[in-house]
Amino acid sequence: MIIHFYKYQGAGNDFILIDNRTNAVNHQNPQLIASLCDRRFGIGGDGLMLLQNKAGYDFEMVYYNADGQPSSMCGNGGRCIVAFAKFLGIIDTETNFLAVDGPHYAKISAEGDWVSLQMIDVDIINSDADAYVLNTGSPHYVKMVSGLKEKDVYTDGYNIRNNDTYKAHGINVNFVEPTDTGYFVRTFERGVEDETYACGTGVTAVALAMAKHNHQNGNITTPIKVLGGDLNIRFNYNGQTYTDIFLEGPAKKVFEGEVVL
């Protein structure tokens, strides 16, 4: 079976996208998905997404990690699939779609390369020693560090993700360092089991955690630099709940092709 696929990236977070509105692709196959995401023997990507029909929504986002397993929400993946939906002519500049963590609203520029994605509200941020732990659609561990540019993110992130507290279900590990304009973030992602160039739910978690750390309230905008570029998070915090959370940044088609399944 020959499948047409598309490759998109959002701040260096790259994904394989498939238009599966006809349900032609049976995606209950972790080994197949992992092989497609393999960077040496497949197409290569941090994950694979299928765009599918869903009653009451413009489309449904079905997402798998690079290991072939179903994933929790992927923020940059969400932004990329919105750009993909615009490319396919399904949406214009606004959309409501369904993801694994529920409905999402998004806006996309007329040019189709800048996406603002609304994330779920957050009302709980826990502590683990000097780190913050929260769920922004995926679970995240946020730790402030110095010398982040030189840090061994793979080893340190792997050790936290696989410690006694988090090994069973896994967690995404974000290291953050303040900059003159915002924050620099590097992330070790579960499911990919490696550092990625960006993590959308991760930078969202960092922005919220830093607002808590700095005792900020009101309407807040947080610029964040990742290895793959620049992202922006804006939200409101009323002292109890983080609402109107938007993850903003680029989403671009890289190439398309065909693969034999």
PyMOL commands that set and color helices and strands:
alter all, ss='L'
color gray80, all
select helices_A, chain A and resi 30-37+75-88+148-150+153-161+200-213
alter helices_A, ss='H'
color red, helices_A
select strands_A, chain A and resi 2-10+13-19+47-52+60-65+94-99+102-108+114-118+126-128+131-135+139-144+172-178+183-189+194-196+218-226+229-237+242-250+252-260
alter strands_A, ss='S'
color yellow, strands_A
deselect
rebuild
show_as cartoon
